[in-house]
Amino acid sequence: MNAFAYRDGVLQAELVSLIDIAARFGTPCWVYSRAALETALDEFQQELRGFDALVCYAVKANSNLAVLDVFARRGAGFDIVSGGELQRVLAAGANPRQIVFSGVGKTAAEMELALRIGILCFNVESAAELERLDRIAGQLGKIAPISLRVNPDVDAGTHPYISTGLKENKFGVAYDEALALYRQAASLANLQVTGIDCHIGSQLLDPAPFSEALDKVLLLVDQLAADGIALRHIDLGGGLGIRYRDEEVPTVKAYLRPMLDKLKERQLQVLLEPGRRLVGNAGLLLTRVEYLKPGEVRNFAIVDAAMNDLARPALYGSWHDIVAVVPRQTTSSTWEIVGPVCESGDFLGRGRELALAAGDLLAILSAGAYSMAMSSNYNSRPRAPEVMVDGGAVHLVRRRETVAELYALEQRLP
């Protein structure tokens, strides 16, 4: 669904004017749509009907408690990559038996916490991690449920920074080493092999690499069964992309159907870990133009949001559509949309055709994923508030930080 649309010439979030949100909460400000979150999750859950399946939202995409709460209420599980994310999902009401723990660097303390609460599965990414988990589980008198994240060496065709399934990536266990490592895991007293995990990258737009990875994983599943290692579930990660600009984006059905056709005769629970697809287009960043600075080479529109708020353009060269909350019926110019941070890379959009004046409100779209979650306090800038729109209601789900809070943990020398 498109939760953000114009009504009477003003961009709205569901039934609420973004002008009103800016007046109430100031700018910059993150704005999320509850209806868009629920619709995105429903697409997956409806397509998985008839299967023993669980959608585990990838918390790293957007970890606000209200977002997690929306998904928990609708029966979602969670894919976490840190002890902090584990505590967040528990605070949001998650069922521990619906949590999978991914990530290459799990600490002993994180493993212990997850073992004590009884999560669904650890997605193990190295032999060293396997041995540490076995040792800690033994010390606690627990049995750790595990899967191996198998790296299928499949090119996902995405940005190199968000490709995770190639040999040169830090993630997962090499495909040709996985069988031996599964045998080792099955021999350890404090581990129980329950599944297999695979994730090839993010912002995937072509189902073909996903299907290729599944074929390789299923070959390994059959090899394990021949060795007497029977799995309960197969976790195919996430990565399904969204439209940022003009991409041809597959539907959830088109993306999942080839996979589900291959799994329908197998007695395996299906786990998926979507992140961006659930939250990316459910959020935007609201910002105001502070100054217009026309130049001989480029025209700059300096806004009050910056790369510390939204790092993706500076980090990946990512495109986010930028639109006026109230479009002007005047001649447009080409603008560089930049922030006040003291870096030449502090841009939010380049070469944008907009009719602008100082004080105008802009909406940076498709900013629900890897946006606030990756923000920082660079230049001692307080992070922006987050609000959730639910029909005609607006809920402040994270207030704006204060400057004093930024240095509250610091102290001057005596």
N, C-alpha and C positions, 0 to 999 in steps of 0.2 A: 504494500500500500504506500501511497505518497502522503505522509503525515504533514508535509510542509507544502502549502499551496497558497496562492493569492486569493484574497476575497476583498472585493471593493478596493482593489489597488494596493492592498497591504499584505505582506507575507505573514502567514499565520502558522502556528504550531497547533495542529488539531483545531480547536475552536478559539484559540487565544492569539491575539495580535502580538507580534514580536516587538512592536512599539511599546506595548504595555509591560512586557517582560523587561525590556531595557530600562523603562522608567522605574520599575519596582526593584530590580536587582543590580542595575548598573551594567557596564560593559568593561572588559569582555565578559561573556557569560556562556556557559555550555547549556544547551537546551535539548532535552530528549523527549521522545514521544513514547508513552507506554503502549499505545495501540500498535505502533510499528514494531516494538519489541515482541509483543505477543503474537502478532501476525507472522513475523519471521520464524519464531519457534514453532508455531502451528504448522507451517509449511513442511518442516522436517518431520514432526510427529505424525502428521496425516499420511505422509508418504511411507512412513515406517509401520503403519498399521498392518497387522497380520504377521509381523516379525517380533521375535523377542529382541527388543532393541531399547537403547537408552541414548538420548542426546545429552552429552556432557559439554556444557558451555565452556569455552576456553576463556578463563577468567582474565588472562593477561590483556585481552582486547579492551575491556572496560570493567574495572573492578568496583565501581560504586555500589554501595550496599543496596540501594534502591533497585538498581538494575539486577543484581543478584537475587533480590527478593522477588521481583517479577517472575524470573525464571524458576526459582524454587517453588513458588506457589503453583506453577503449571507442570510440576513433576520432572523438571530437568535435573540432570546430574551436573557435575562440574569437573573440568580438567584444570588442575592447578600445577604450578611450577615452583612454589616456595612455601615455606612455613607461614609467611605472612598471608598468602592467598588462602591457605588452609584455614587460618583463624578468621579471615573475612567471610568465607562461605559458611562457616559454622555460625558466625554472628548473624548471617542472613537467613538462617533456618535450614541449611542444607542437611540432607540425610547422609551421614558418613558412609553408608553402604552404596552411595551413588557418587563417590569421589574417586577419581583416578589421579595419581601423582606422577607427573612427567618432569622432565628437566635433567640436565646432565650433571648437576653439581649438588645433589641432595646432601645436606649435612647430617651428622649423627643425631643432632637434636631434632631436626625436622623428621627424620625417620622415626624416632622414638615417639613423637607426638602423634604421627599418623598411625603408628602401630597401636598406640593406647586407645585411640578412638575407634579403630577398626574400619579403615577405608576399604573400598572395593578392590583396588589394585595399585601396585607400584609399577610404572612403566620404566623398567631398568634399561640403562643406556651404556653400560660398560661392565667388563668382568670385575673391575675393582669395586664398583657399586654393588654388584651381586654379593661379593664377599663381605662387604661392610654390612649390608642389610641382613645377611644370614647371621652374622655375629651379634648385631644389636637385637634382632628378634630372639635369639637364644638367650641373651641376658635378661630379656623381659618375660621369657616363657611364652612367647607368641609364635605363631606361624604366619609368615608374611606372604600374602598372595601376590604373585608377580607375573608380568608379561615382559618380553623383551621388545624394545623398540628396534625393529629390523630396518636397516637402511637398504632399500632395494636398488639404489643407484639408478634412479629414473629421473630424467630431466623434466622438471615441472613447467618449464617455459615461463618463469616469472623472474622478478628482479633478483639478482644474485644475493642480496642481503636477506631475502625472505625465501630462498630456496634451501630446503633442508634434507633432501633425499639423495644427494650425490656423494660420491666417495670422499670428496674433499671437504664436506661439511662436518662439523663437530658432533652432529647428532647421531644417535643410534649405534647399533652393532652392525658391522659389515655383514652383508648377506651371506658370503661364503664362510663366515665364522659363526653364524647363528646356531647351526645345528649342534656343534660341539659345545657351545655355551649353554644351550638348552639342556643337553645331557648333564653338564656340570650342575646346573640349577636343580635338576630333578634328583640329583644325588645328595644335595645339601639338606640337613635334617630340619632346618628351621624355615624353609621356603616351600611354597606350594605353587607349582606352575599352573596358571589358570587361563592364560591368553597369549595373544600375539598382537603387537602394536606396530603401526606404520604411519608416517606423516611425511609428505614429500615437499610441502611448501605452502605458501600463503598467496592470496589473490590469484587463485587458479581459475582460468576461464575455459579451458579445454578438458572435457572428461577423459580424453584418451590416455594421458599419463596416469591418471587415477586408476583407470581400468588396467593398465599395464602393470602398475604396482600391485594391484590385487592379485593378478595372475601369478606373479612371483611369490607373493605371500602364501597363496593357496598351495603352491607346490611344496613350500616348506611345511605347511600344516599337514599335508599328506605324508611327508617324510617323517615328521614327528610322530604321527599316528602309527606308522610302521615300526617305530622304535618303542611303542608303548606309552608315548607321552600324548595323552588326549587333552585337548584344549576345550575350555568352556566358552570363550568369547574371542572375537576378532575385533580389534579397534583400528579403524581406518582413518583416524585423525580428522582434521578439518581442512581448511584452506579454500573453500569455495568462495570465489570473488564476488565483488559488487560493481555496479556502474559508478565510476567517478566522473567520467567525461562522456565518451561515446563508445565504450567497450560493448561488444556483443556478449552478454552474460547469460549463461545457461540457467534455466529454471532448476529448482531443487529436484524436480521429477526427472528432468533430462540428465542431470548429473548423477543421481543415485540409481536410476533404473538399471543401467548395465551392471552395476555392482550387486544390486539386490537380486537380479536374475541369476547371477553366478552363485549366490548364497542361499537361495530358497530351498535347496535340497539338503543343505548342511545343518546339523544340529548345533549351531553356534549362535550365541547372543551377539548382536551387532552393536558396537559402540561407535559413536561419531563425536567429534570434538569441534564443532563449528564455533567460530568467534566473530570474525569480521562480518560474516553473512547475517548474523543475528543482530548486530548492533551498529554496523557501519552507517547505514542510511537511516538509522533511527535517531541520529543526533546531528546538531550543527553548532558552530561557534559564532556567536553574535558579537559584532565589534563595531566601533564607531570611528569615522574618519576624523582625525585630529587636525591634519594639515594637508593641503594640496601643494605640491612643489614641482611645478612644471620645469622642464629642463630642455637643453638643446638636443641631447641624445635620448633621454628618457624622461617620462613624467612619473613622479612618485606620489602615491596616495599613502600617507603615513597614518596608520590606524593604531588603536590602543591594544590590540592583540599582537602577539609576536611569536618568534620561533620557540621561546620558552613555553608558550601555551600549546602551539601546534608545530611539532618538530618535523613532521613527515615531508613537507616540501624541501626544507633545508637538508634533511637526512637522506632522502631517497630521490629528490627531484619530483615528488608526487604532485599530481594535479588534484585540486579541489575546486569545483565550481564555486564562484563567488558572485552573489546577486545582491541587488539593492532591496532592502526591505520595502521601500516605497520608490519604485522606479521613476526617474525624472523623464519627462517628455521633452528632452532637449538633446542637442547633438552630443554624441558620445566621443570620448577620446581614448587613447590607449594608455593604460596605467600599469605601473608596477605597484602591487599592493604589498607594502612593507611595514614592519613594526619598528618600535623605538629602541630595540636592543642593539648594542654596539658591536655588531658583526655584519660584514657585507653579505653574508648568507642569510640574514634575517629577512626572508621574504615569505609571503603566504600565497602569492600568485603573481605570475609574470605575463605581461602583454595582454591585459584584460580590457575589453571594450566596454566602458561604462560611462554614463553621464553622472558626474559626481560634484558635490559641494562639501565643504567642511561641515561636520556635524551629521552627515548622512549615516544611517545604519546599514551595515552590510552583514549578510549571512554567508558564512563559509560552510558549504554543504558537505554531506557524507563524512562527517567528523565524529561519528559515534565510536569508532574503533581506533585503537592505537593513537589516541589524541590526548585527552586528559590523562590517560594512563601513562603516557610518556612525557608529561609536562615537567617542568623544573622551576626553580626559583632563581635562575640566572639573572644577573643584574639586580638582585634583591627584589624581584617582582613577586608579589603575592599571587598564588594561583587563584584562578577565577572560580566563581561559584558554579554549581551544577543545579539545574532545575528539571523536574519531570512534569510534563504536561499530561493530564489525564482527562480528555474531553475538554471541558471548560475550566477545570481546576488546575492550579499550578502549585507544585510542592517544591520547596527548597530542600534538596537532598544532600547538598554540601555547601556550607556558607563560604563566602570569600575569606581567604586568609588575611591576617593583618601583618604589617611589617614587624611589629613586636614579636609575633609568633615565629618569625623567621630566625630570630637570634635568641629565642627563649632558652635554648639548650647550650648557649655559649656564655662565656664570662671573660671579663677583662683580667689582665694579669694583676696580682696583688702589688 
